[in-house]
Amino acid sequence: MAEGFLRSFNTALKVYSAGTRAEEKVNPYAVKAMAEVGIDIGYQEPEPVENFLNEYFDYVITVCDGAQEICPAFNGEVKHRLHIGFDDPAAAKGTEDEVMPVYRRVRDEIKDRFYGFYVENINGSRPG
C-alpha cells in the first residue's frame, strides 16, 4: 500500500516494495482497500527483499515491526534507513466484513504518514 501511495503522490518516483516473507500475490484485501481510494495495486508483484540488497537507494523504509527486526543488511548504498511502522493488516482474522475495516484503517494511516514523509523529505515543502 505504501508503494501505491508514494507513486500516487509523484509518478516520477522510483518506488520498490519487497518483503522479508514475500507472498505469491498482493493481498486481495489490500488491493480492494486501495481501489476504494482510486489506486490500483493489483498489478504489483511481491518480491523478496533479497532481490534488492545490492542496489542503491535514497531511502529504505520498513513498515512492519517484524520487518524492522529481521530486515537484512543492504550491501548497496543506502542514504537513509527509516522505520515507519504500522500494524500488519494481514494478521486480521475473520470474515471480509471483519477484516476490511482493519485494512482501511491501516491504509489511511499509511497514506497520512507517507504523505508527511513525502512532503518533508522528497517534495521539500509542506503545502499551506
N, CA, C and O atoms as a printed pandas DataFrame, in Angstrom:
     atom_number atom_name residue_name chain_id  residue_number  x_coord  y_coord  z_coord
0              1         N          MET        A               1    0.827   -1.186    0.000
1              2        CA          MET        A               1    0.000    0.000    0.000
2              3         C          MET        A               1    0.872    1.250    0.000
3              4         O          MET        A               1    0.540    2.237   -0.657
4              5         N          ALA        A               2    1.982    1.216    0.731
5              6        CA          ALA        A               2    2.878    2.375    0.769
6              7         C          ALA        A               2    3.422    2.670   -0.623
7              8         O          ALA        A               2    3.504    3.833   -1.018
8              9         N          GLU        A               3    3.791    1.646   -1.363
9             10        CA          GLU        A               3    4.287    1.845   -2.724
10            11         C          GLU        A               3    3.230    2.531   -3.574
11            12         O          GLU        A               3    3.533    3.470   -4.311
12            13         N          GLY        A               4    1.991    2.067   -3.474
13            14        CA          GLY        A               4    0.901    2.664   -4.242
14            15         C          GLY        A               4    0.695    4.129   -3.918
15            16         O          GLY        A               4    0.504    4.946   -4.819
16            17         N          PHE        A               5    0.730    4.472   -2.630
17            18        CA          PHE        A               5    0.564    5.869   -2.249
18            19         C          PHE        A               5    1.728    6.725   -2.733
19            20         O          PHE        A               5    1.507    7.807   -3.277
20            21         N          LEU        A               6    2.958    6.268   -2.547
21            22        CA          LEU        A               6    4.104    7.064   -2.991
22            23         C          LEU        A               6    4.040    7.324   -4.490
23            24         O          LEU        A               6    4.331    8.433   -4.938
24            25         N          ARG        A               7    3.670    6.330   -5.257
25            26        CA          ARG        A               7    3.530    6.520   -6.705
26            27         C          ARG        A               7    2.420    7.520   -7.018
27            28         O          ARG        A               7    2.529    8.298   -7.965
28            29         N          SER        A               8    1.345    7.497   -6.215
29            30        CA          SER        A               8    0.239    8.431   -6.460
30            31         C          SER        A               8    0.632    9.866   -6.119
31            32         O          SER        A               8    0.096   10.800   -6.715
32            33         N          PHE        A               9    1.548   10.064   -5.183
33            34        CA          PHE        A               9    2.000   11.405   -4.825
34            35         C          PHE        A               9    2.871   12.001   -5.920
35            36         O          PHE        A               9    2.855   13.211   -6.149
36            37         N          ASN        A              10    3.644   11.130   -6.607
37            38        CA          ASN        A              10    4.566   11.611   -7.622
38            39         C          ASN        A              10    4.928   10.447   -8.537
39            40         O          ASN        A              10    5.668    9.545   -8.143
40            41         N          THR        A              11    4.407   10.471   -9.746
41            42        CA          THR        A              11    4.628    9.346  -10.671
42            43         C          THR        A              11    6.079    9.244  -11.139
43            44         O          THR        A              11    6.472    8.226  -11.707
44            45         N          ALA        A              12    6.874   10.279  -10.908
45            46        CA          ALA        A              12    8.282   10.229  -11.314
46            47         C          ALA        A              12    9.152    9.473  -10.313
47            48         O          ALA        A              12   10.298    9.144  -10.618
48            49         N          LEU        A              13    8.624    9.194   -9.128
49            50        CA          LEU        A              13    9.413    8.474   -8.127
50            51         C          LEU        A              13    9.670    7.041   -8.562
51            52         O          LEU        A              13    8.801    6.398   -9.150
52            53         N          LYS        A              14   10.857    6.547   -8.272
53            54        CA          LYS        A              14   11.149    5.124   -8.460
54            55         C          LYS        A              14   10.933    4.473   -7.102
55            56         O          LYS        A              14   11.692    4.701   -6.160
56            57         N          VAL        A              15    9.891    3.664   -7.016
57            58        CA          VAL        A              15    9.492    3.064   -5.752
58            59         C          VAL        A              15    9.479    1.552   -5.914
59            60         O          VAL        A              15    8.947    1.028   -6.892
60            61         N          TYR        A              16   10.065    0.862   -4.955
61            62        CA          TYR        A              16   10.086   -0.593   -4.967
62            63         C          TYR        A              16    9.571   -1.080   -3.624
63            64         O          TYR        A              16    9.796   -0.452   -2.589
64            65         N          SER        A              17    8.888   -2.189   -3.656
65            66        CA          SER        A              17    8.375   -2.784   -2.433
66            67         C          SER        A              17    8.835   -4.233   -2.383
67            68         O          SER        A              17    8.779   -4.955   -3.378
68            69         N          ALA        A              18    9.286   -4.637   -1.218
69            70        CA          ALA        A              18    9.755   -6.007   -1.059
70            71         C          ALA        A              18    9.442   -6.471    0.354
71            72         O          ALA        A              18    9.295   -5.664    1.272
72            73         N          GLY        A              19    9.345   -7.764    0.510
73            74        CA          GLY        A              19    9.016   -8.300    1.812
74            75         C          GLY        A              19   10.057   -9.274    2.326
75            76         O          GLY        A              19   10.765   -9.924    1.557
76            77         N          THR        A              20   10.133   -9.358    3.647
77            78        CA          THR        A              20   11.018  -10.343    4.244
78            79         C          THR        A              20   10.436  -11.741    4.079
79            80         O          THR        A              20   11.161  -12.735    4.125
80            81         N          ARG        A              21    9.129  -11.809    3.888
81            82        CA          ARG        A              21    8.436  -13.063    3.557
82            83         C          ARG        A              21    7.439  -12.752    2.449
83            84         O          ARG        A              21    6.235  -12.673    2.692
84            85         N          ALA        A              22    7.938  -12.578    1.245
85            86        CA          ALA        A              22    7.098  -12.165    0.122
86            87         C          ALA        A              22    6.059  -13.230   -0.214
87            88         O          ALA        A              22    6.373  -14.416   -0.324
88            89         N          GLU        A              23    4.832  -12.787   -0.371
89            90        CA          GLU        A              23    3.738  -13.678   -0.764
90            91         C          GLU        A              23    3.794  -13.902   -2.272
91            92         O          GLU        A              23    4.596  -13.284   -2.973
92            93         N          GLU        A              24    2.939  -14.786   -2.759
93            94        CA          GLU        A              24    2.913  -15.049   -4.197
94            95         C          GLU        A              24    2.179  -13.961   -4.964
95            96         O          GLU        A              24    2.480  -13.712   -6.131
96            97         N          LYS        A              25    1.209  -13.304   -4.309
97            98        CA          LYS        A              25    0.482  -12.210   -4.958
98            99         C          LYS        A              25    0.097  -11.183   -3.906
99           100         O          LYS        A              25    0.103  -11.465   -2.708
100          101         N          VAL        A              26   -0.234  -10.002   -4.368
101          102        CA          VAL        A              26   -0.643   -8.937   -3.456
102          103         C          VAL        A              26   -1.940   -9.353   -2.777
103          104         O          VAL        A              26   -2.848   -9.883   -3.417
104          105         N          ASN        A              27   -2.014   -9.109   -1.485
105          106        CA          ASN        A              27   -3.182   -9.492   -0.710
106          107         C          ASN        A              27   -4.441   -8.864   -1.316
107          108         O          ASN        A              27   -4.481   -7.652   -1.528
108          109         N          PRO        A              28   -5.465   -9.671   -1.595
109          110        CA          PRO        A              28   -6.675   -9.135   -2.233
110          111         C          PRO        A              28   -7.404   -8.098   -1.380
111          112         O          PRO        A              28   -8.061   -7.210   -1.923
112          113         N          TYR        A              29   -7.298   -8.194   -0.061
113          114        CA          TYR        A              29   -7.909   -7.164    0.786
114          115         C          TYR        A              29   -7.178   -5.829    0.630
115          116         O          TYR        A              29   -7.806   -4.770    0.635
116          117         N          ALA        A              30   -5.865   -5.880    0.494
117          118        CA          ALA        A              30   -5.093   -4.653    0.266
118          119         C          ALA        A              30   -5.465   -4.048   -1.087
119          120         O          ALA        A              30   -5.628   -2.833   -1.203
120          121         N          VAL        A              31   -5.598   -4.889   -2.103
121          122        CA          VAL        A              31   -5.999   -4.417   -3.430
122          123         C          VAL        A              31   -7.362   -3.731   -3.346
123          124         O          VAL        A              31   -7.557   -2.655   -3.913
124          125         N          LYS        A              32   -8.292   -4.350   -2.644
125          126        CA          LYS        A              32   -9.641   -3.791   -2.514
126          127         C          LYS        A              32   -9.625   -2.472   -1.737
127          128         O          LYS        A              32  -10.280   -1.508   -2.133
128          129         N          ALA        A              33   -8.880   -2.431   -0.636
129          130        CA          ALA        A              33   -8.808   -1.210    0.173
130          131         C          ALA        A              33   -8.229   -0.050   -0.634
131          132         O          ALA        A              33   -8.717    1.077   -0.541
132          133         N          MET        A              34   -7.206   -0.318   -1.412
133          134        CA          MET        A              34   -6.591    0.735   -2.215
134          135         C          MET        A              34   -7.498    1.147   -3.375
135          136         O          MET        A              34   -7.547    2.324   -3.731
136          137         N          ALA        A              35   -8.204    0.207   -3.955
137          138        CA          ALA        A              35   -9.139    0.532   -5.042
138          139         C          ALA        A              35  -10.228    1.485   -4.540
139          140         O          ALA        A              35  -10.726    2.320   -5.296
140          141         N          GLU        A              36  -10.588    1.357   -3.278
141          142        CA          GLU        A              36  -11.606    2.239   -2.699
142          143         C          GLU        A              36  -11.167    3.701   -2.707
143          144         O          GLU        A              36  -12.010    4.598   -2.674
144          145         N          VAL        A              37   -9.861    3.952   -2.751
145          146        CA          VAL        A              37   -9.357    5.330   -2.807
146          147         C          VAL        A              37   -8.757    5.641   -4.183
147          148         O          VAL        A              37   -8.018    6.612   -4.343
148          149         N          GLY        A              38   -9.084    4.808   -5.167
149          150        CA          GLY        A              38   -8.704    5.079   -6.549
150          151         C          GLY        A              38   -7.291    4.712   -6.940
151          152         O          GLY        A              38   -6.772    5.235   -7.926
152          153         N          ILE        A              39   -6.649    3.819   -6.185
153          154        CA          ILE        A              39   -5.276    3.413   -6.508
154          155         C          ILE        A              39   -5.252    1.915   -6.787
155          156         O          ILE        A              39   -5.655    1.107   -5.949
156          157         N          ASP        A              40   -4.775    1.559   -7.971
157          158        CA          ASP        A              40   -4.694    0.157   -8.378
158          159         C          ASP        A              40   -3.322   -0.405   -8.015
159          160         O          ASP        A              40   -2.300    0.025   -8.548
160          161         N          ILE        A              41   -3.318   -1.368   -7.102
161          162        CA          ILE        A              41   -2.063   -2.053   -6.779
162          163         C          ILE        A              41   -2.127   -3.520   -7.195
163          164         O          ILE        A              41   -1.229   -4.301   -6.883
164          165         N          GLY        A              42   -3.186   -3.884   -7.895
165          166        CA          GLY        A              42   -3.362   -5.269   -8.303
166          167         C          GLY        A              42   -2.303   -5.768   -9.266
167          168         O          GLY        A              42   -2.093   -6.976   -9.378
168          169         N          TYR        A              43   -1.636   -4.867   -9.958
169          170        CA          TYR        A              43   -0.595   -5.245  -10.917
170          171         C          TYR        A              43    0.745   -5.516  -10.238
171          172         O          TYR        A              43    1.628   -6.138  -10.828
172          173         N          GLN        A              44    0.895   -5.048   -8.998
173          174        CA          GLN        A              44    2.173   -5.203   -8.311
174          175         C          GLN        A              44    2.458   -6.681   -8.042
175          176         O          GLN        A              44    1.544   -7.482   -7.847
176          177         N          GLU        A              45    3.727   -7.015   -8.039
177          178        CA          GLU        A              45    4.141   -8.383   -7.751
178          179         C          GLU        A              45    5.048   -8.385   -6.529
179          180         O          GLU        A              45    6.079   -7.713   -6.518
180          181         N          PRO        A              46    4.669   -9.137   -5.502
181          182        CA          PRO        A              46    5.524   -9.198   -4.312
182          183         C          PRO        A              46    6.909   -9.745   -4.660
183          184         O          PRO        A              46    7.046  -10.706   -5.416
184          185         N          GLU        A              47    7.923   -9.111   -4.089
185          186        CA          GLU        A              47    9.293   -9.546   -4.323
186          187         C          GLU        A              47   10.007   -9.713   -2.992
187          188         O          GLU        A              47    9.746   -8.967   -2.048
188          189         N          PRO        A              48   10.893  -10.675   -2.911
189          190        CA          PRO        A              48   11.682  -10.826   -1.678
190          191         C          PRO        A              48   12.725   -9.717   -1.574
191          192         O          PRO        A              48   13.301   -9.294   -2.577
192          193         N          VAL        A              49   12.956   -9.259   -0.366
193          194        CA          VAL        A              49   13.907   -8.178   -0.130
194          195         C          VAL        A              49   15.303   -8.554   -0.619
195          196         O          VAL        A              49   16.088   -7.676   -0.976
196          197         N          GLU        A              50   15.614   -9.817   -0.638
197          198        CA          GLU        A              50   16.940  -10.263   -1.088
198          199         C          GLU        A              50   17.239   -9.827   -2.527
199          200         O          GLU        A              50   18.406   -9.720   -2.905
200          201         N          ASN        A              51   16.205   -9.577   -3.330
201          202        CA          ASN        A              51   16.411   -9.128   -4.711
202          203         C          ASN        A              51   17.031   -7.735   -4.796
203          204         O          ASN        A              51   17.519   -7.336   -5.853
204          205         N          PHE        A              52   17.013   -6.996   -3.690
205          206        CA          PHE        A              52   17.425   -5.597   -3.726
206          207         C          PHE        A              52   18.623   -5.269   -2.835
207          208         O          PHE        A              52   18.987   -4.099   -2.718
208          209         N          LEU        A              53   19.228   -6.239   -2.222
209          210        CA          LEU        A              53   20.256   -5.990   -1.217
210          211         C          LEU        A              53   21.505   -5.290   -1.734
211          212         O          LEU        A              53   22.222   -4.660   -0.957
212          213         N          ASN        A              54   21.775   -5.389   -3.030
213          214        CA          ASN        A              54   22.976   -4.772   -3.590
214          215         C          ASN        A              54   22.684   -3.509   -4.393
215          216         O          ASN        A              54   23.554   -3.012   -5.108
216          217         N          GLU        A              55   21.467   -2.990   -4.278
217          218        CA          GLU        A              55   21.052   -1.814   -5.040
218          219         C          GLU        A              55   21.334   -0.525   -4.267
219          220         O          GLU        A              55   21.593   -0.550   -3.063
220          221         N          TYR        A              56   21.278    0.597   -4.981
221          222        CA          TYR        A              56   21.411    1.932   -4.406
222          223         C          TYR        A              56   20.011    2.462   -4.101
223          224         O          TYR        A              56   19.117    2.362   -4.942
224          225         N          PHE        A              57   19.814    3.018   -2.918
225          226        CA          PHE        A              57   18.526    3.619   -2.560
226          227         C          PHE        A              57   18.758    4.894   -1.769
227          228         O          PHE        A              57   19.661    4.969   -0.936
228          229         N          ASP        A              58   17.939    5.887   -2.038
229          230        CA          ASP        A              58   17.933    7.075   -1.187
230          231         C          ASP        A              58   17.317    6.725    0.166
231          232         O          ASP        A              58   17.792    7.178    1.207
232          233         N          TYR        A              59   16.259    5.918    0.146
233          234        CA          TYR        A              59   15.567    5.526    1.374
234          235         C          TYR        A              59   15.241    4.046    1.341
235          236         O          TYR        A              59   14.785    3.522    0.325
236          237         N          VAL        A              60   15.475    3.381    2.450
237          238        CA          VAL        A              60   14.944    2.045    2.703
238          239         C          VAL        A              60   14.060    2.214    3.927
239          240         O          VAL        A              60   14.525    2.624    4.990
240          241         N          ILE        A              61   12.782    1.895    3.767
241          242        CA          ILE        A              61   11.805    2.119    4.828
242          243         C          ILE        A              61   11.125    0.809    5.174
243          244         O          ILE        A              61   10.516    0.173    4.314
244          245         N          THR        A              62   11.226    0.406    6.423
245          246        CA          THR        A              62   10.478   -0.758    6.885
246          247         C          THR        A              62    9.141   -0.256    7.425
247          248         O          THR        A              62    9.056    0.830    7.997
248          249         N          VAL        A              63    8.095   -1.070    7.231
249          250        CA          VAL        A              63    6.754   -0.650    7.648
250          251         C          VAL        A              63    6.124   -1.569    8.688
251          252         O          VAL        A              63    5.155   -1.183    9.343
252          253         N          CYS        A              64    6.651   -2.759    8.847
253          254        CA          CYS        A              64    6.141   -3.682    9.860
254          255         C          CYS        A              64    7.212   -3.865   10.919
255          256         O          CYS        A              64    8.399   -3.958   10.605
256          257         N          ASP        A              65    6.787   -3.917   12.178
257          258        CA          ASP        A              65    7.760   -4.054   13.252
258          259         C          ASP        A              65    8.618   -5.301   13.078
259          260         O          ASP        A              65    9.820   -5.261   13.337
260          261         N          GLY        A              66    8.021   -6.401   12.644
261          262        CA          GLY        A              66    8.787   -7.618   12.422
262          263         C          GLY        A              66    9.845   -7.436   11.352
263          264         O          GLY        A              66   10.953   -7.957   11.473
264          265         N          ALA        A              67    9.505   -6.695   10.300
265          266        CA          ALA        A              67   10.468   -6.453    9.224
266          267         C          ALA        A              67   11.631   -5.608    9.718
267          268         O          ALA        A              67   12.769   -5.807    9.294
268          269         N          GLN        A              68   11.354   -4.674   10.603
269          270        CA          GLN        A              68   12.426   -3.835   11.143
270          271         C          GLN        A              68   13.442   -4.700   11.882
271          272         O          GLN        A              68   14.647   -4.458   11.811
272          273         N          GLU        A              69   12.949   -5.699   12.583
273          274        CA          GLU        A              69   13.824   -6.552   13.380
274          275         C          GLU        A              69   14.650   -7.511   12.527
275          276         O          GLU        A              69   15.809   -7.781   12.842
276          277         N          ILE        A              70   14.047   -8.033   11.432
277          278        CA          ILE        A              70   14.734   -9.078   10.669
278          279         C          ILE        A              70   15.196   -8.649    9.287
279          280         O          ILE        A              70   15.726   -9.466    8.534
280          281         N          CYS        A              71   15.003   -7.378    8.941
281          282        CA          CYS        A              71   15.409   -6.914    7.618
282          283         C          CYS        A              71   16.921   -7.085    7.478
283          284         O          CYS        A              71   17.681   -6.632    8.334
284          285         N          PRO        A              72   17.353   -7.734    6.405
285          286        CA          PRO        A              72   18.794   -7.959    6.236
286          287         C          PRO        A              72   19.529   -6.657    5.931
287          288         O          PRO        A              72   18.916   -5.654    5.566
288          289         N          ALA        A              73   20.822   -6.689    6.083
289          290        CA          ALA        A              73   21.654   -5.530    5.779
290          291         C          ALA        A              73   21.744   -5.362    4.269
291          292         O          ALA        A              73   21.877   -6.335    3.527
292          293         N          PHE        A              74   21.670   -4.113    3.830
293          294        CA          PHE        A              74   21.820   -3.810    2.416
294          295         C          PHE        A              74   23.296   -3.576    2.130
295          296         O          PHE        A              74   23.960   -2.829    2.848
296          297         N          ASN        A              75   23.807   -4.210    1.088
297          298        CA          ASN        A              75   25.204   -4.066    0.706
298          299         C          ASN        A              75   25.419   -2.881   -0.222
299          300         O          ASN        A              75   26.521   -2.338   -0.298
300          301         N          GLY        A              76   24.359   -2.476   -0.932
301          302        CA          GLY        A              76   24.444   -1.297   -1.786
302          303         C          GLY        A              76   24.369   -0.045   -0.932
303          304         O          GLY        A              76   24.165   -0.120    0.280
304          305         N          GLU        A              77   24.535    1.103   -1.566
305          306        CA          GLU        A              77   24.485    2.360   -0.823
306          307         C          GLU        A              77   23.045    2.706   -0.460
307          308         O          GLU        A              77   22.166    2.717   -1.322
308          309         N          VAL        A              78   22.812    2.984    0.803
309          310        CA          VAL        A              78   21.515    3.427    1.302
310          311         C          VAL        A              78   21.764    4.732    2.050
311          312         O          VAL        A              78   22.458    4.748    3.067
312          313         N          LYS        A              79   21.196    5.824    1.544
313          314        CA          LYS        A              79   21.407    7.118    2.190
314          315         C          LYS        A              79   20.679    7.220    3.527
315          316         O          LYS        A              79   21.224    7.741    4.500
316          317         N          HIS        A              80   19.446    6.720    3.569
317          318        CA          HIS        A              80   18.627    6.839    4.775
318          319         C          HIS        A              80   17.860    5.537    5.000
319          320         O          HIS        A              80   17.219    5.011    4.090
320          321         N          ARG        A              81   17.938    5.041    6.202
321          322        CA          ARG        A              81   17.156    3.862    6.570
322          323         C          ARG        A              81   16.194    4.298    7.665
323          324         O          ARG        A              81   16.615    4.786    8.713
324          325         N          LEU        A              82   14.899    4.121    7.418
325          326        CA          LEU        A              82   13.858    4.583    8.323
326          327         C          LEU        A              82   12.890    3.466    8.657
327          328         O          LEU        A              82   12.775    2.479    7.930
328          329         N          HIS        A              83   12.201    3.640    9.764
329          330        CA          HIS        A              83   11.096    2.748   10.100
330          331         C          HIS        A              83    9.851    3.603   10.302
331          332         O          HIS        A              83    9.827    4.492   11.154
332          333         N          ILE        A              84    8.827    3.327    9.518
333          334        CA          ILE        A              84    7.529    3.973    9.671
334          335         C          ILE        A              84    6.549    2.827    9.899
335          336         O          ILE        A              84    6.029    2.251    8.944
336          337         N          GLY        A              85    6.301    2.499   11.154
337          338        CA          GLY        A              85    5.611    1.263   11.494
338          339         C          GLY        A              85    4.097    1.345   11.509
339          340         O          GLY        A              85    3.502    2.372   11.835
340          341         N          PHE        A              86    3.503    0.228   11.144
341          342        CA          PHE        A              86    2.051    0.056   11.127
342          343         C          PHE        A              86    1.723   -1.352   11.586
343          344         O          PHE        A              86    2.557   -2.254   11.511
344          345         N          ASP        A              87    0.501   -1.531   12.061
345          346        CA          ASP        A              87    0.007   -2.884   12.298
346          347         C          ASP        A              87   -0.013   -3.610   10.968
347          348         O          ASP        A              87   -0.233   -2.991    9.927
348          349         N          ASP        A              88    0.214   -4.913   10.989
349          350        CA          ASP        A              88    0.144   -5.720    9.773
350          351         C          ASP        A              88   -1.307   -6.131    9.574
351          352         O          ASP        A              88   -1.807   -6.971   10.322
352          353         N          PRO        A              89   -1.996   -5.568    8.593
353          354        CA          PRO        A              89   -3.407   -5.905    8.417
354          355         C          PRO        A              89   -3.623   -7.363    8.032
355          356         O          PRO        A              89   -4.714   -7.898    8.225
356          357         N          ALA        A              90   -2.589   -8.012    7.487
357          358        CA          ALA        A              90   -2.718   -9.422    7.124
358          359         C          ALA        A              90   -2.905  -10.311    8.345
359          360         O          ALA        A              90   -3.308  -11.468    8.224
360          361         N          ALA        A              91   -2.614   -9.772    9.511
361          362        CA          ALA        A              91   -2.816  -10.537   10.748
362          363         C          ALA        A              91   -4.286  -10.559   11.177
363          364         O          ALA        A              91   -4.669  -11.346   12.043
364          365         N          ALA        A              92   -5.108   -9.696   10.574
365          366        CA          ALA        A              92   -6.532   -9.655   10.918
366          367         C          ALA        A              92   -7.210  -10.942   10.466
367          368         O          ALA        A              92   -6.955  -11.439    9.369
368          369         N          LYS        A              93   -8.054  -11.462   11.303
369          370        CA          LYS        A              93   -8.762  -12.710   11.007
370          371         C          LYS        A              93  -10.266  -12.476   11.032
371          372         O          LYS        A              93  -10.763  -11.570   11.701
372          373         N          GLY        A              94  -10.966  -13.306   10.297
373          374        CA          GLY        A              94  -12.417  -13.237   10.302
374          375         C          GLY        A              94  -12.971  -13.124    8.897
375          376         O          GLY        A              94  -12.294  -13.410    7.910
376          377         N          THR        A              95  -14.221  -12.701    8.835
377          378        CA          THR        A              95  -14.891  -12.534    7.556
378          379         C          THR        A              95  -14.386  -11.266    6.875
379          380         O          THR        A              95  -13.689  -10.460    7.491
380          381         N          GLU        A              96  -14.738  -11.097    5.617
381          382        CA          GLU        A              96  -14.352   -9.875    4.903
382          383         C          GLU        A              96  -14.891   -8.640    5.624
383          384         O          GLU        A              96  -14.203   -7.622    5.703
384          385         N          ASP        A              97  -16.117   -8.723    6.150
385          386        CA          ASP        A              97  -16.699   -7.592    6.883
386          387         C          ASP        A              97  -15.924   -7.274    8.160
387          388         O          ASP        A              97  -15.948   -6.137    8.632
388          389         N          GLU        A              98  -15.249   -8.256    8.712
389          390        CA          GLU        A              98  -14.446   -8.028    9.919
390          391         C          GLU        A              98  -13.028   -7.571    9.590
391          392         O          GLU        A              98  -12.430   -6.800   10.341
392          393         N          VAL        A              99  -12.495   -8.045    8.474
393          394        CA          VAL        A              99  -11.110   -7.771    8.104
394          395         C          VAL        A              99  -10.947   -6.427    7.379
395          396         O          VAL        A              99   -9.963   -5.720    7.598
396          397         N          MET        A             100  -11.891   -6.082    6.534
397          398        CA          MET        A             100  -11.740   -4.865    5.733
398          399         C          MET        A             100  -11.597   -3.591    6.566
399          400         O          MET        A             100  -10.833   -2.711    6.168
400          401         N          PRO        A             101  -12.287   -3.443    7.697
401          402        CA          PRO        A             101  -12.042   -2.227    8.496
402          403         C          PRO        A             101  -10.591   -2.094    8.963
403          404         O          PRO        A             101  -10.079   -0.981    9.086
404          405         N          VAL        A             102   -9.934   -3.213    9.222
405          406        CA          VAL        A             102   -8.519   -3.178    9.616
406          407         C          VAL        A             102   -7.681   -2.680    8.440
407          408         O          VAL        A             102   -6.813   -1.824    8.616
408          409         N          TYR        A             103   -7.934   -3.205    7.251
409          410        CA          TYR        A             103   -7.197   -2.764    6.064
410          411         C          TYR        A             103   -7.441   -1.292    5.782
411          412         O          TYR        A             103   -6.514   -0.570    5.415
412          413         N          ARG        A             104   -8.675   -0.838    5.950
413          414        CA          ARG        A             104   -8.980    0.580    5.714
414          415         C          ARG        A             104   -8.254    1.477    6.717
415          416         O          ARG        A             104   -7.712    2.517    6.343
416          417         N          ARG        A             105   -8.242    1.082    7.972
417          418        CA          ARG        A             105   -7.563    1.876    8.995
418          419         C          ARG        A             105   -6.069    1.970    8.698
419          420         O          ARG        A             105   -5.490    3.056    8.723
420          421         N          VAL        A             106   -5.451    0.822    8.417
421          422        CA          VAL        A             106   -4.017    0.811    8.134
422          423         C          VAL        A             106   -3.733    1.568    6.840
423          424         O          VAL        A             106   -2.743    2.295    6.757
424          425         N          ARG        A             107   -4.579    1.409    5.840
425          426        CA          ARG        A             107   -4.415    2.147    4.576
426          427         C          ARG        A             107   -4.394    3.655    4.842
427          428         O          ARG        A             107   -3.535    4.372    4.329
428          429         N          ASP        A             108   -5.339    4.121    5.640
429          430        CA          ASP        A             108   -5.425    5.556    5.914
430          431         C          ASP        A             108   -4.224    6.042    6.725
431          432         O          ASP        A             108   -3.737    7.152    6.511
432          433         N          GLU        A             109   -3.748    5.217    7.652
433          434        CA          GLU        A             109   -2.547    5.570    8.418
434          435         C          GLU        A             109   -1.331    5.651    7.493
435          436         O          GLU        A             109   -0.517    6.569    7.603
436          437         N          ILE        A             110   -1.218    4.684    6.584
437          438        CA          ILE        A             110   -0.106    4.680    5.626
438          439         C          ILE        A             110   -0.154    5.934    4.765
439          440         O          ILE        A             110    0.871    6.584    4.557
440          441         N          LYS        A             111   -1.328    6.276    4.268
441          442        CA          LYS        A             111   -1.458    7.473    3.431
442          443         C          LYS        A             111   -0.997    8.710    4.188
443          444         O          LYS        A             111   -0.197    9.491    3.674
444          445         N          ASP        A             112   -1.491    8.891    5.392
445          446        CA          ASP        A             112   -1.148   10.088    6.163
446          447         C          ASP        A             112    0.345   10.170    6.475
447          448         O          ASP        A             112    0.971   11.211    6.272
448          449         N          ARG        A             113    0.901    9.085    6.960
449          450        CA          ARG        A             113    2.306    9.123    7.383
450          451         C          ARG        A             113    3.263    9.189    6.199
451          452         O          ARG        A             113    4.289    9.865    6.267
452          453         N          PHE        A             114    2.931    8.486    5.107
453          454        CA          PHE        A             114    3.806    8.547    3.939
454          455         C          PHE        A             114    3.660    9.864    3.192
455          456         O          PHE        A             114    4.607   10.317    2.549
456          457         N          TYR        A             115    2.497   10.480    3.268
457          458        CA          TYR        A             115    2.378   11.814    2.663
458          459         C          TYR        A             115    3.250   12.798    3.439
459          460         O          TYR        A             115    3.943   13.624    2.845
460          461         N          GLY        A             116    3.212   12.705    4.755
461          462        CA          GLY        A             116    4.086   13.549    5.572
462          463         C          GLY        A             116    5.550   13.302    5.249
463          464         O          GLY        A             116    6.327   14.248    5.116
464          465         N          PHE        A             117    5.931   12.035    5.122
465          466        CA          PHE        A             117    7.306   11.688    4.742
466          467         C          PHE        A             117    7.647   12.293    3.386
467          468         O          PHE        A             117    8.707   12.896    3.221
468          469         N          TYR        A             118    6.751   12.132    2.418
469          470        CA          TYR        A             118    6.988   12.640    1.064
470          471         C          TYR        A             118    7.194   14.153    1.075
471          472         O          TYR        A             118    8.153   14.659    0.492
472          473         N          VAL        A             119    6.303   14.860    1.731
473          474        CA          VAL        A             119    6.380   16.319    1.749
474          475         C          VAL        A             119    7.653   16.799    2.449
475          476         O          VAL        A             119    8.313   17.721    1.969
476          477         N          GLU        A             120    7.989   16.195    3.548
477          478        CA          GLU        A             120    9.134   16.650    4.337
478          479         C          GLU        A             120   10.484   16.217    3.765
479          480         O          GLU        A             120   11.482   16.916    3.942
480          481         N          ASN        A             121   10.523   15.084    3.090
481          482        CA          ASN        A             121   11.813   14.540    2.652
482          483         C          ASN        A             121   12.054   14.542    1.146
483          484         O          ASN        A             121   13.203   14.561    0.704
484          485         N          ILE        A             122   11.012   14.523    0.376
485          486        CA          ILE        A             122   11.196   14.400   -1.079
486          487         C          ILE        A             122   10.719   15.651   -1.800
487          488         O          ILE        A             122   11.447   16.208   -2.622
488          489         N          ASN        A             123    9.517   16.092   -1.506
489          490        CA          ASN        A             123    8.950   17.252   -2.174
490          491         C          ASN        A             123    9.526   18.558   -1.639
491          492         O          ASN        A             123    9.599   19.549   -2.366
492          493         N          GLY        A             124    9.931   18.564   -0.385
493          494        CA          GLY        A             124   10.653   19.701    0.164
494          495         C          GLY        A             124    9.856   20.758    0.878
495          496         O          GLY        A             124   10.435   21.584    1.583
496          497         N          SER        A             125    8.538   20.765    0.722
497          498        CA          SER        A             125    7.769   21.775    1.455
498          499         C          SER        A             125    6.348   21.286    1.674
499          500         O          SER        A             125    5.725   20.690    0.796
500          501         N          ARG        A             126    5.866   21.554    2.857
501          502        CA          ARG        A             126    4.501   21.158    3.212
502          503         C          ARG        A             126    3.547   22.248    2.686
503          504         O          ARG        A             126    3.779   23.439    2.894
504          505         N          PRO        A             127    2.465   21.818    2.000
505          506        CA          PRO        A             127    1.527   22.815    1.487
506          507         C          PRO        A             127    0.858   23.575    2.633
507          508         O          PRO        A             127    0.646   23.032    3.718
508          509         N          GLY        A             128    0.529   24.856    2.367
509          510        CA          GLY        A             128   -0.031   25.736    3.366
510          511         C          GLY        A             128   -1.393   25.377    3.772
511          512         O          GLY        A             128   -1.983   26.050    4.617
